[in-house]
Amino acid sequence: MIPCLWKKYLHIECMGCGSQRSLILLFQGEFEAAFYMYPAIYTLLILFGFLLLHLKFQFKYGAKILLALFLINISIIVINYIFKFI
């Protein structure tokens, strides 16, 4: 796996720490463990899936849906990051 440079050099976790391990757990079929490792994993997969579909089919309200998905993901990631330090 790719090492986290923030954690390696600054000794603090970044907002993406756990995402690689979560993706591996997801591929292994451990869906609950993947969520606990990185709660935004499922919404990120939905976001990237919709982004690919929107690039191919150009949905009418695709840009607004993508914006909403980006905001949801950013919120989940930031809240999870805050809870790591509490």
PyMOL Python script that loads the backbone (N, CA, C, O; Angstrom):
from pymol import cmd

cmd.read_pdbstr("""\
ATOM      1  N   MET A   1       0.832  -1.178   0.000  1.00  0.00           N
ATOM      2  CA  MET A   1       0.000   0.000   0.000  1.00  0.00           C
ATOM      3  C   MET A   1       0.881   1.247   0.000  1.00  0.00           C
ATOM      4  O   MET A   1       2.026   1.216   0.451  1.00  0.00           O
ATOM      5  N   ILE A   2       0.339   2.317  -0.501  1.00  0.00           N
ATOM      6  CA  ILE A   2       1.046   3.594  -0.553  1.00  0.00           C
ATOM      7  C   ILE A   2       1.076   4.196   0.852  1.00  0.00           C
ATOM      8  O   ILE A   2       0.021   4.331   1.473  1.00  0.00           O
ATOM      9  N   PRO A   3       2.237   4.557   1.366  1.00  0.00           N
ATOM     10  CA  PRO A   3       2.284   5.132   2.720  1.00  0.00           C
ATOM     11  C   PRO A   3       1.748   6.568   2.730  1.00  0.00           C
ATOM     12  O   PRO A   3       1.853   7.292   1.740  1.00  0.00           O
ATOM     13  N   CYS A   4       1.180   6.954   3.853  1.00  0.00           N
ATOM     14  CA  CYS A   4       0.674   8.309   4.027  1.00  0.00           C
ATOM     15  C   CYS A   4       1.847   9.204   4.416  1.00  0.00           C
ATOM     16  O   CYS A   4       2.461   9.012   5.465  1.00  0.00           O
ATOM     17  N   LEU A   5       2.149  10.168   3.576  1.00  0.00           N
ATOM     18  CA  LEU A   5       3.293  11.047   3.846  1.00  0.00           C
ATOM     19  C   LEU A   5       3.024  11.979   5.021  1.00  0.00           C
ATOM     20  O   LEU A   5       3.950  12.339   5.748  1.00  0.00           O
ATOM     21  N   TRP A   6       1.762  12.375   5.215  1.00  0.00           N
ATOM     22  CA  TRP A   6       1.427  13.211   6.375  1.00  0.00           C
ATOM     23  C   TRP A   6       1.762  12.466   7.667  1.00  0.00           C
ATOM     24  O   TRP A   6       2.399  13.002   8.574  1.00  0.00           O
ATOM     25  N   LYS A   7       1.310  11.212   7.719  1.00  0.00           N
ATOM     26  CA  LYS A   7       1.526  10.420   8.929  1.00  0.00           C
ATOM     27  C   LYS A   7       3.004  10.092   9.113  1.00  0.00           C
ATOM     28  O   LYS A   7       3.503  10.045  10.238  1.00  0.00           O
ATOM     29  N   LYS A   8       3.693   9.868   8.009  1.00  0.00           N
ATOM     30  CA  LYS A   8       5.101   9.494   8.073  1.00  0.00           C
ATOM     31  C   LYS A   8       5.985  10.652   8.537  1.00  0.00           C
ATOM     32  O   LYS A   8       6.868  10.460   9.374  1.00  0.00           O
ATOM     33  N   TYR A   9       5.756  11.843   8.005  1.00  0.00           N
ATOM     34  CA  TYR A   9       6.643  12.963   8.297  1.00  0.00           C
ATOM     35  C   TYR A   9       6.113  13.924   9.358  1.00  0.00           C
ATOM     36  O   TYR A   9       6.892  14.502  10.116  1.00  0.00           O
ATOM     37  N   LEU A  10       4.800  14.098   9.417  1.00  0.00           N
ATOM     38  CA  LEU A  10       4.225  15.043  10.377  1.00  0.00           C
ATOM     39  C   LEU A  10       3.643  14.349  11.610  1.00  0.00           C
ATOM     40  O   LEU A  10       3.305  15.000  12.598  1.00  0.00           O
ATOM     41  N   HIS A  11       3.530  13.018  11.540  1.00  0.00           N
ATOM     42  CA  HIS A  11       3.028  12.193  12.641  1.00  0.00           C
ATOM     43  C   HIS A  11       1.582  12.517  13.016  1.00  0.00           C
ATOM     44  O   HIS A  11       1.185  12.374  14.172  1.00  0.00           O
ATOM     45  N   ILE A  12       0.804  12.951  12.032  1.00  0.00           N
ATOM     46  CA  ILE A  12      -0.637  13.129  12.213  1.00  0.00           C
ATOM     47  C   ILE A  12      -1.335  12.487  11.015  1.00  0.00           C
ATOM     48  O   ILE A  12      -0.777  12.418   9.920  1.00  0.00           O
ATOM     49  N   GLU A  13      -2.550  12.025  11.239  1.00  0.00           N
ATOM     50  CA  GLU A  13      -3.302  11.406  10.153  1.00  0.00           C
ATOM     51  C   GLU A  13      -3.899  12.474   9.239  1.00  0.00           C
ATOM     52  O   GLU A  13      -4.280  13.555   9.689  1.00  0.00           O
ATOM     53  N   CYS A  14      -3.971  12.156   7.964  1.00  0.00           N
ATOM     54  CA  CYS A  14      -4.609  13.068   7.017  1.00  0.00           C
ATOM     55  C   CYS A  14      -6.091  12.704   6.909  1.00  0.00           C
ATOM     56  O   CYS A  14      -6.542  11.745   7.536  1.00  0.00           O
ATOM     57  N   MET A  15      -6.829  13.446   6.137  1.00  0.00           N
ATOM     58  CA  MET A  15      -8.264  13.187   5.989  1.00  0.00           C
ATOM     59  C   MET A  15      -8.542  11.939   5.157  1.00  0.00           C
ATOM     60  O   MET A  15      -9.670  11.444   5.142  1.00  0.00           O
ATOM     61  N   GLY A  16      -7.544  11.435   4.478  1.00  0.00           N
ATOM     62  CA  GLY A  16      -7.737  10.241   3.667  1.00  0.00           C
ATOM     63  C   GLY A  16      -7.188   8.979   4.294  1.00  0.00           C
ATOM     64  O   GLY A  16      -7.281   7.899   3.710  1.00  0.00           O
ATOM     65  N   CYS A  17      -6.615   9.108   5.484  1.00  0.00           N
ATOM     66  CA  CYS A  17      -6.047   7.927   6.146  1.00  0.00           C
ATOM     67  C   CYS A  17      -7.152   6.901   6.404  1.00  0.00           C
ATOM     68  O   CYS A  17      -8.197   7.218   6.972  1.00  0.00           O
ATOM     69  N   GLY A  18      -6.900   5.695   5.984  1.00  0.00           N
ATOM     70  CA  GLY A  18      -7.855   4.611   6.134  1.00  0.00           C
ATOM     71  C   GLY A  18      -8.600   4.278   4.863  1.00  0.00           C
ATOM     72  O   GLY A  18      -9.253   3.237   4.789  1.00  0.00           O
ATOM     73  N   SER A  19      -8.520   5.133   3.865  1.00  0.00           N
ATOM     74  CA  SER A  19      -9.281   4.892   2.637  1.00  0.00           C
ATOM     75  C   SER A  19      -8.740   3.691   1.849  1.00  0.00           C
ATOM     76  O   SER A  19      -9.520   2.920   1.288  1.00  0.00           O
ATOM     77  N   GLN A  20      -7.426   3.530   1.803  1.00  0.00           N
ATOM     78  CA  GLN A  20      -6.853   2.382   1.085  1.00  0.00           C
ATOM     79  C   GLN A  20      -7.224   1.080   1.773  1.00  0.00           C
ATOM     80  O   GLN A  20      -7.643   0.121   1.124  1.00  0.00           O
ATOM     81  N   ARG A  21      -7.069   1.053   3.079  1.00  0.00           N
ATOM     82  CA  ARG A  21      -7.407  -0.159   3.836  1.00  0.00           C
ATOM     83  C   ARG A  21      -8.899  -0.452   3.727  1.00  0.00           C
ATOM     84  O   ARG A  21      -9.301  -1.613   3.653  1.00  0.00           O
ATOM     85  N   SER A  22      -9.721   0.598   3.717  1.00  0.00           N
ATOM     86  CA  SER A  22     -11.160   0.424   3.578  1.00  0.00           C
ATOM     87  C   SER A  22     -11.517  -0.171   2.222  1.00  0.00           C
ATOM     88  O   SER A  22     -12.383  -1.041   2.132  1.00  0.00           O
ATOM     89  N   LEU A  23     -10.856   0.293   1.172  1.00  0.00           N
ATOM     90  CA  LEU A  23     -11.105  -0.234  -0.168  1.00  0.00           C
ATOM     91  C   LEU A  23     -10.699  -1.710  -0.254  1.00  0.00           C
ATOM     92  O   LEU A  23     -11.389  -2.511  -0.884  1.00  0.00           O
ATOM     93  N   ILE A  24      -9.596  -2.058   0.371  1.00  0.00           N
ATOM     94  CA  ILE A  24      -9.162  -3.461   0.385  1.00  0.00           C
ATOM     95  C   ILE A  24     -10.168  -4.317   1.148  1.00  0.00           C
ATOM     96  O   ILE A  24     -10.506  -5.417   0.711  1.00  0.00           O
ATOM     97  N   LEU A  25     -10.651  -3.815   2.292  1.00  0.00           N
ATOM     98  CA  LEU A  25     -11.667  -4.546   3.049  1.00  0.00           C
ATOM     99  C   LEU A  25     -12.938  -4.704   2.219  1.00  0.00           C
ATOM    100  O   LEU A  25     -13.599  -5.740   2.288  1.00  0.00           O
ATOM    101  N   LEU A  26     -13.276  -3.700   1.449  1.00  0.00           N
ATOM    102  CA  LEU A  26     -14.453  -3.764   0.588  1.00  0.00           C
ATOM    103  C   LEU A  26     -14.287  -4.858  -0.468  1.00  0.00           C
ATOM    104  O   LEU A  26     -15.221  -5.618  -0.722  1.00  0.00           O
ATOM    105  N   PHE A  27     -13.119  -4.941  -1.078  1.00  0.00           N
ATOM    106  CA  PHE A  27     -12.855  -5.984  -2.071  1.00  0.00           C
ATOM    107  C   PHE A  27     -12.845  -7.376  -1.455  1.00  0.00           C
ATOM    108  O   PHE A  27     -13.123  -8.363  -2.136  1.00  0.00           O
ATOM    109  N   GLN A  28     -12.524  -7.457  -0.165  1.00  0.00           N
ATOM    110  CA  GLN A  28     -12.525  -8.747   0.525  1.00  0.00           C
ATOM    111  C   GLN A  28     -13.911  -9.135   1.014  1.00  0.00           C
ATOM    112  O   GLN A  28     -14.098 -10.226   1.554  1.00  0.00           O
ATOM    113  N   GLY A  29     -14.891  -8.245   0.827  1.00  0.00           N
ATOM    114  CA  GLY A  29     -16.250  -8.548   1.215  1.00  0.00           C
ATOM    115  C   GLY A  29     -16.588  -8.178   2.645  1.00  0.00           C
ATOM    116  O   GLY A  29     -17.661  -8.532   3.133  1.00  0.00           O
ATOM    117  N   GLU A  30     -15.714  -7.486   3.317  1.00  0.00           N
ATOM    118  CA  GLU A  30     -15.957  -7.079   4.703  1.00  0.00           C
ATOM    119  C   GLU A  30     -16.522  -5.649   4.688  1.00  0.00           C
ATOM    120  O   GLU A  30     -15.808  -4.675   4.927  1.00  0.00           O
ATOM    121  N   PHE A  31     -17.815  -5.563   4.401  1.00  0.00           N
ATOM    122  CA  PHE A  31     -18.462  -4.281   4.157  1.00  0.00           C
ATOM    123  C   PHE A  31     -18.581  -3.428   5.420  1.00  0.00           C
ATOM    124  O   PHE A  31     -18.377  -2.214   5.377  1.00  0.00           O
ATOM    125  N   GLU A  32     -18.906  -4.057   6.527  1.00  0.00           N
ATOM    126  CA  GLU A  32     -19.036  -3.303   7.774  1.00  0.00           C
ATOM    127  C   GLU A  32     -17.682  -2.798   8.246  1.00  0.00           C
ATOM    128  O   GLU A  32     -17.564  -1.657   8.693  1.00  0.00           O
ATOM    129  N   ALA A  33     -16.662  -3.639   8.151  1.00  0.00           N
ATOM    130  CA  ALA A  33     -15.307  -3.224   8.554  1.00  0.00           C
ATOM    131  C   ALA A  33     -14.802  -2.104   7.658  1.00  0.00           C
ATOM    132  O   ALA A  33     -14.094  -1.211   8.125  1.00  0.00           O
ATOM    133  N   ALA A  34     -15.153  -2.139   6.383  1.00  0.00           N
ATOM    134  CA  ALA A  34     -14.746  -1.081   5.455  1.00  0.00           C
ATOM    135  C   ALA A  34     -15.370   0.242   5.863  1.00  0.00           C
ATOM    136  O   ALA A  34     -14.719   1.284   5.796  1.00  0.00           O
ATOM    137  N   PHE A  35     -16.634   0.207   6.288  1.00  0.00           N
ATOM    138  CA  PHE A  35     -17.294   1.431   6.723  1.00  0.00           C
ATOM    139  C   PHE A  35     -16.657   1.983   7.987  1.00  0.00           C
ATOM    140  O   PHE A  35     -16.437   3.190   8.097  1.00  0.00           O
ATOM    141  N   TYR A  36     -16.360   1.114   8.936  1.00  0.00           N
ATOM    142  CA  TYR A  36     -15.742   1.581  10.183  1.00  0.00           C
ATOM    143  C   TYR A  36     -14.332   2.102   9.962  1.00  0.00           C
ATOM    144  O   TYR A  36     -13.883   2.994  10.682  1.00  0.00           O
ATOM    145  N   MET A  37     -13.632   1.560   8.979  1.00  0.00           N
ATOM    146  CA  MET A  37     -12.275   2.022   8.682  1.00  0.00           C
ATOM    147  C   MET A  37     -12.300   3.419   8.065  1.00  0.00           C
ATOM    148  O   MET A  37     -11.477   4.267   8.408  1.00  0.00           O
ATOM    149  N   TYR A  38     -13.249   3.655   7.152  1.00  0.00           N
ATOM    150  CA  TYR A  38     -13.350   4.951   6.471  1.00  0.00           C
ATOM    151  C   TYR A  38     -14.808   5.163   6.075  1.00  0.00           C
ATOM    152  O   TYR A  38     -15.242   4.662   5.037  1.00  0.00           O
ATOM    153  N   PRO A  39     -15.572   5.898   6.886  1.00  0.00           N
ATOM    154  CA  PRO A  39     -17.021   6.026   6.668  1.00  0.00           C
ATOM    155  C   PRO A  39     -17.433   6.597   5.312  1.00  0.00           C
ATOM    156  O   PRO A  39     -18.555   6.345   4.873  1.00  0.00           O
ATOM    157  N   ALA A  40     -16.594   7.334   4.652  1.00  0.00           N
ATOM    158  CA  ALA A  40     -16.979   7.948   3.378  1.00  0.00           C
ATOM    159  C   ALA A  40     -16.773   7.021   2.182  1.00  0.00           C
ATOM    160  O   ALA A  40     -16.966   7.447   1.043  1.00  0.00           O
ATOM    161  N   ILE A  41     -16.391   5.779   2.408  1.00  0.00           N
ATOM    162  CA  ILE A  41     -16.051   4.884   1.292  1.00  0.00           C
ATOM    163  C   ILE A  41     -17.246   4.668   0.359  1.00  0.00           C
ATOM    164  O   ILE A  41     -17.080   4.686  -0.860  1.00  0.00           O
ATOM    165  N   TYR A  42     -18.428   4.466   0.903  1.00  0.00           N
ATOM    166  CA  TYR A  42     -19.577   4.175   0.052  1.00  0.00           C
ATOM    167  C   TYR A  42     -20.061   5.410  -0.699  1.00  0.00           C
ATOM    168  O   TYR A  42     -20.415   5.324  -1.875  1.00  0.00           O
ATOM    169  N   THR A  43     -20.078   6.541  -0.032  1.00  0.00           N
ATOM    170  CA  THR A  43     -20.513   7.758  -0.726  1.00  0.00           C
ATOM    171  C   THR A  43     -19.489   8.181  -1.775  1.00  0.00           C
ATOM    172  O   THR A  43     -19.857   8.763  -2.795  1.00  0.00           O
ATOM    173  N   LEU A  44     -18.218   7.898  -1.539  1.00  0.00           N
ATOM    174  CA  LEU A  44     -17.202   8.196  -2.559  1.00  0.00           C
ATOM    175  C   LEU A  44     -17.373   7.304  -3.778  1.00  0.00           C
ATOM    176  O   LEU A  44     -17.205   7.761  -4.909  1.00  0.00           O
ATOM    177  N   LEU A  45     -17.704   6.040  -3.560  1.00  0.00           N
ATOM    178  CA  LEU A  45     -17.946   5.141  -4.690  1.00  0.00           C
ATOM    179  C   LEU A  45     -19.166   5.590  -5.488  1.00  0.00           C
ATOM    180  O   LEU A  45     -19.160   5.538  -6.718  1.00  0.00           O
ATOM    181  N   ILE A  46     -20.207   6.028  -4.792  1.00  0.00           N
ATOM    182  CA  ILE A  46     -21.391   6.555  -5.485  1.00  0.00           C
ATOM    183  C   ILE A  46     -21.016   7.802  -6.275  1.00  0.00           C
ATOM    184  O   ILE A  46     -21.435   7.962  -7.422  1.00  0.00           O
ATOM    185  N   LEU A  47     -20.233   8.681  -5.669  1.00  0.00           N
ATOM    186  CA  LEU A  47     -19.805   9.913  -6.337  1.00  0.00           C
ATOM    187  C   LEU A  47     -19.020   9.605  -7.606  1.00  0.00           C
ATOM    188  O   LEU A  47     -19.331  10.147  -8.667  1.00  0.00           O
ATOM    189  N   PHE A  48     -18.017   8.752  -7.515  1.00  0.00           N
ATOM    190  CA  PHE A  48     -17.203   8.452  -8.695  1.00  0.00           C
ATOM    191  C   PHE A  48     -17.998   7.687  -9.755  1.00  0.00           C
ATOM    192  O   PHE A  48     -17.804   7.895 -10.952  1.00  0.00           O
ATOM    193  N   GLY A  49     -18.890   6.806  -9.310  1.00  0.00           N
ATOM    194  CA  GLY A  49     -19.743   6.099 -10.262  1.00  0.00           C
ATOM    195  C   GLY A  49     -20.652   7.055 -11.017  1.00  0.00           C
ATOM    196  O   GLY A  49     -20.786   6.963 -12.238  1.00  0.00           O
ATOM    197  N   PHE A  50     -21.275   7.975 -10.286  1.00  0.00           N
ATOM    198  CA  PHE A  50     -22.151   8.952 -10.939  1.00  0.00           C
ATOM    199  C   PHE A  50     -21.349   9.887 -11.834  1.00  0.00           C
ATOM    200  O   PHE A  50     -21.814  10.272 -12.906  1.00  0.00           O
ATOM    201  N   LEU A  51     -20.153  10.252 -11.401  1.00  0.00           N
ATOM    202  CA  LEU A  51     -19.302  11.118 -12.221  1.00  0.00           C
ATOM    203  C   LEU A  51     -18.987  10.463 -13.560  1.00  0.00           C
ATOM    204  O   LEU A  51     -19.057  11.113 -14.602  1.00  0.00           O
ATOM    205  N   LEU A  52     -18.645   9.190 -13.535  1.00  0.00           N
ATOM    206  CA  LEU A  52     -18.362   8.480 -14.789  1.00  0.00           C
ATOM    207  C   LEU A  52     -19.606   8.405 -15.682  1.00  0.00           C
ATOM    208  O   LEU A  52     -19.525   8.600 -16.895  1.00  0.00           O
ATOM    209  N   LEU A  53     -20.757   8.118 -15.063  1.00  0.00           N
ATOM    210  CA  LEU A  53     -21.994   8.068 -15.845  1.00  0.00           C
ATOM    211  C   LEU A  53     -22.345   9.438 -16.426  1.00  0.00           C
ATOM    212  O   LEU A  53     -22.789   9.541 -17.570  1.00  0.00           O
ATOM    213  N   HIS A  54     -22.144  10.482 -15.631  1.00  0.00           N
ATOM    214  CA  HIS A  54     -22.448  11.838 -16.107  1.00  0.00           C
ATOM    215  C   HIS A  54     -21.513  12.252 -17.248  1.00  0.00           C
ATOM    216  O   HIS A  54     -21.939  12.929 -18.184  1.00  0.00           O
ATOM    217  N   LEU A  55     -20.262  11.854 -17.174  1.00  0.00           N
ATOM    218  CA  LEU A  55     -19.331  12.179 -18.260  1.00  0.00           C
ATOM    219  C   LEU A  55     -19.738  11.498 -19.566  1.00  0.00           C
ATOM    220  O   LEU A  55     -19.523  12.042 -20.650  1.00  0.00           O
ATOM    221  N   LYS A  56     -20.325  10.308 -19.457  1.00  0.00           N
ATOM    222  CA  LYS A  56     -20.720   9.587 -20.652  1.00  0.00           C
ATOM    223  C   LYS A  56     -22.086  10.042 -21.180  1.00  0.00           C
ATOM    224  O   LYS A  56     -22.255  10.204 -22.389  1.00  0.00           O
ATOM    225  N   PHE A  57     -23.062  10.249 -20.282  1.00  0.00           N
ATOM    226  CA  PHE A  57     -24.432  10.501 -20.714  1.00  0.00           C
ATOM    227  C   PHE A  57     -24.902  11.953 -20.570  1.00  0.00           C
ATOM    228  O   PHE A  57     -25.963  12.294 -21.092  1.00  0.00           O
ATOM    229  N   GLN A  58     -24.161  12.806 -19.891  1.00  0.00           N
ATOM    230  CA  GLN A  58     -24.502  14.228 -19.724  1.00  0.00           C
ATOM    231  C   GLN A  58     -25.934  14.414 -19.217  1.00  0.00           C
ATOM    232  O   GLN A  58     -26.789  14.935 -19.934  1.00  0.00           O
ATOM    233  N   PHE A  59     -26.189  13.989 -17.987  1.00  0.00           N
ATOM    234  CA  PHE A  59     -27.510  14.135 -17.378  1.00  0.00           C
ATOM    235  C   PHE A  59     -27.886  15.610 -17.259  1.00  0.00           C
ATOM    236  O   PHE A  59     -27.023  16.477 -17.124  1.00  0.00           O
ATOM    237  N   LYS A  60     -29.177  15.874 -17.312  1.00  0.00           N
ATOM    238  CA  LYS A  60     -29.668  17.250 -17.301  1.00  0.00           C
ATOM    239  C   LYS A  60     -29.271  17.977 -16.004  1.00  0.00           C
ATOM    240  O   LYS A  60     -28.777  19.103 -16.054  1.00  0.00           O
ATOM    241  N   TYR A  61     -29.478  17.355 -14.884  1.00  0.00           N
ATOM    242  CA  TYR A  61     -29.141  17.961 -13.594  1.00  0.00           C
ATOM    243  C   TYR A  61     -27.906  17.302 -12.971  1.00  0.00           C
ATOM    244  O   TYR A  61     -27.734  17.315 -11.752  1.00  0.00           O
ATOM    245  N   GLY A  62     -27.070  16.739 -13.801  1.00  0.00           N
ATOM    246  CA  GLY A  62     -25.903  16.027 -13.326  1.00  0.00           C
ATOM    247  C   GLY A  62     -24.932  16.887 -12.541  1.00  0.00           C
ATOM    248  O   GLY A  62     -24.361  16.429 -11.551  1.00  0.00           O
ATOM    249  N   ALA A  63     -24.735  18.125 -12.966  1.00  0.00           N
ATOM    250  CA  ALA A  63     -23.798  19.014 -12.273  1.00  0.00           C
ATOM    251  C   ALA A  63     -24.290  19.324 -10.861  1.00  0.00           C
ATOM    252  O   ALA A  63     -23.494  19.375  -9.923  1.00  0.00           O
ATOM    253  N   LYS A  64     -25.593  19.531 -10.707  1.00  0.00           N
ATOM    254  CA  LYS A  64     -26.149  19.818  -9.378  1.00  0.00           C
ATOM    255  C   LYS A  64     -26.078  18.595  -8.475  1.00  0.00           C
ATOM    256  O   LYS A  64     -25.799  18.709  -7.281  1.00  0.00           O
ATOM    257  N   ILE A  65     -26.328  17.442  -9.045  1.00  0.00           N
ATOM    258  CA  ILE A  65     -26.232  16.209  -8.261  1.00  0.00           C
ATOM    259  C   ILE A  65     -24.791  15.969  -7.838  1.00  0.00           C
ATOM    260  O   ILE A  65     -24.534  15.585  -6.697  1.00  0.00           O
ATOM    261  N   LEU A  66     -23.853  16.191  -8.745  1.00  0.00           N
ATOM    262  CA  LEU A  66     -22.437  16.037  -8.402  1.00  0.00           C
ATOM    263  C   LEU A  66     -22.016  17.008  -7.303  1.00  0.00           C
ATOM    264  O   LEU A  66     -21.268  16.636  -6.398  1.00  0.00           O
ATOM    265  N   LEU A  67     -22.487  18.235  -7.377  1.00  0.00           N
ATOM    266  CA  LEU A  67     -22.167  19.211  -6.337  1.00  0.00           C
ATOM    267  C   LEU A  67     -22.697  18.748  -4.982  1.00  0.00           C
ATOM    268  O   LEU A  67     -22.000  18.843  -3.972  1.00  0.00           O
ATOM    269  N   ALA A  68     -23.924  18.252  -4.967  1.00  0.00           N
ATOM    270  CA  ALA A  68     -24.501  17.748  -3.716  1.00  0.00           C
ATOM    271  C   ALA A  68     -23.695  16.565  -3.191  1.00  0.00           C
ATOM    272  O   ALA A  68     -23.428  16.479  -1.992  1.00  0.00           O
ATOM    273  N   LEU A  69     -23.307  15.653  -4.080  1.00  0.00           N
ATOM    274  CA  LEU A  69     -22.505  14.503  -3.654  1.00  0.00           C
ATOM    275  C   LEU A  69     -21.133  14.933  -3.139  1.00  0.00           C
ATOM    276  O   LEU A  69     -20.635  14.370  -2.164  1.00  0.00           O
ATOM    277  N   PHE A  70     -20.517  15.926  -3.786  1.00  0.00           N
ATOM    278  CA  PHE A  70     -19.233  16.443  -3.303  1.00  0.00           C
ATOM    279  C   PHE A  70     -19.379  17.027  -1.905  1.00  0.00           C
ATOM    280  O   PHE A  70     -18.549  16.771  -1.033  1.00  0.00           O
ATOM    281  N   LEU A  71     -20.429  17.807  -1.689  1.00  0.00           N
ATOM    282  CA  LEU A  71     -20.639  18.420  -0.379  1.00  0.00           C
ATOM    283  C   LEU A  71     -20.902  17.377   0.697  1.00  0.00           C
ATOM    284  O   LEU A  71     -20.403  17.495   1.816  1.00  0.00           O
ATOM    285  N   ILE A  72     -21.680  16.361   0.365  1.00  0.00           N
ATOM    286  CA  ILE A  72     -21.937  15.274   1.316  1.00  0.00           C
ATOM    287  C   ILE A  72     -20.639  14.566   1.679  1.00  0.00           C
ATOM    288  O   ILE A  72     -20.376  14.297   2.851  1.00  0.00           O
ATOM    289  N   ASN A  73     -19.833  14.266   0.671  1.00  0.00           N
ATOM    290  CA  ASN A  73     -18.573  13.571   0.924  1.00  0.00           C
ATOM    291  C   ASN A  73     -17.600  14.411   1.741  1.00  0.00           C
ATOM    292  O   ASN A  73     -16.956  13.908   2.661  1.00  0.00           O
ATOM    293  N   ILE A  74     -17.498  15.670   1.408  1.00  0.00           N
ATOM    294  CA  ILE A  74     -16.606  16.548   2.169  1.00  0.00           C
ATOM    295  C   ILE A  74     -17.059  16.632   3.619  1.00  0.00           C
ATOM    296  O   ILE A  74     -16.235  16.615   4.533  1.00  0.00           O
ATOM    297  N   SER A  75     -18.372  16.722   3.831  1.00  0.00           N
ATOM    298  CA  SER A  75     -18.899  16.779   5.189  1.00  0.00           C
ATOM    299  C   SER A  75     -18.568  15.516   5.972  1.00  0.00           C
ATOM    300  O   SER A  75     -18.121  15.589   7.117  1.00  0.00           O
ATOM    301  N   ILE A  76     -18.785  14.367   5.361  1.00  0.00           N
ATOM    302  CA  ILE A  76     -18.500  13.093   6.031  1.00  0.00           C
ATOM    303  C   ILE A  76     -17.015  12.985   6.358  1.00  0.00           C
ATOM    304  O   ILE A  76     -16.650  12.574   7.459  1.00  0.00           O
ATOM    305  N   ILE A  77     -16.164  13.349   5.413  1.00  0.00           N
ATOM    306  CA  ILE A  77     -14.720  13.243   5.617  1.00  0.00           C
ATOM    307  C   ILE A  77     -14.255  14.173   6.738  1.00  0.00           C
ATOM    308  O   ILE A  77     -13.464  13.767   7.588  1.00  0.00           O
ATOM    309  N   VAL A  78     -14.734  15.403   6.747  1.00  0.00           N
ATOM    310  CA  VAL A  78     -14.322  16.361   7.778  1.00  0.00           C
ATOM    311  C   VAL A  78     -14.837  15.942   9.152  1.00  0.00           C
ATOM    312  O   VAL A  78     -14.101  16.014  10.136  1.00  0.00           O
ATOM    313  N   ILE A  79     -16.090  15.507   9.229  1.00  0.00           N
ATOM    314  CA  ILE A  79     -16.632  15.059  10.503  1.00  0.00           C
ATOM    315  C   ILE A  79     -15.874  13.849  11.023  1.00  0.00           C
ATOM    316  O   ILE A  79     -15.567  13.775  12.213  1.00  0.00           O
ATOM    317  N   ASN A  80     -15.570  12.905  10.153  1.00  0.00           N
ATOM    318  CA  ASN A  80     -14.785  11.734  10.547  1.00  0.00           C
ATOM    319  C   ASN A  80     -13.394  12.149  11.028  1.00  0.00           C
ATOM    320  O   ASN A  80     -12.884  11.596  12.003  1.00  0.00           O
ATOM    321  N   TYR A  81     -12.794  13.098  10.364  1.00  0.00           N
ATOM    322  CA  TYR A  81     -11.456  13.582  10.764  1.00  0.00           C
ATOM    323  C   TYR A  81     -11.488  14.224  12.144  1.00  0.00           C
ATOM    324  O   TYR A  81     -10.584  14.025  12.955  1.00  0.00           O
ATOM    325  N   ILE A  82     -12.528  14.990  12.397  1.00  0.00           N
ATOM    326  CA  ILE A  82     -12.674  15.619  13.720  1.00  0.00           C
ATOM    327  C   ILE A  82     -12.848  14.563  14.800  1.00  0.00           C
ATOM    328  O   ILE A  82     -12.250  14.658  15.871  1.00  0.00           O
ATOM    329  N   PHE A  83     -13.678  13.543  14.513  1.00  0.00           N
ATOM    330  CA  PHE A  83     -13.908  12.493  15.506  1.00  0.00           C
ATOM    331  C   PHE A  83     -12.667  11.650  15.784  1.00  0.00           C
ATOM    332  O   PHE A  83     -12.568  11.047  16.853  1.00  0.00           O
ATOM    333  N   LYS A  84     -11.725  11.595  14.857  1.00  0.00           N
ATOM    334  CA  LYS A  84     -10.488  10.856  15.105  1.00  0.00           C
ATOM    335  C   LYS A  84      -9.681  11.491  16.238  1.00  0.00           C
ATOM    336  O   LYS A  84      -8.956  10.797  16.951  1.00  0.00           O
ATOM    337  N   PHE A  85      -9.806  12.791  16.401  1.00  0.00           N
ATOM    338  CA  PHE A  85      -9.017  13.497  17.413  1.00  0.00           C
ATOM    339  C   PHE A  85      -9.758  13.682  18.726  1.00  0.00           C
ATOM    340  O   PHE A  85      -9.175  14.150  19.705  1.00  0.00           O
ATOM    341  N   ILE A  86     -11.024  13.325  18.760  1.00  0.00           N
ATOM    342  CA  ILE A  86     -11.813  13.484  19.996  1.00  0.00           C
ATOM    343  C   ILE A  86     -11.774  12.191  20.782  1.00  0.00           C
ATOM    344  O   ILE A  86     -12.371  12.103  21.855  1.00  0.00           O
TER     345      ILE A  86
END
""", "prot")
cmd.dss("prot")
cmd.show_as("cartoon", "prot")
cmd.util.cbc("prot")
cmd.orient("prot")
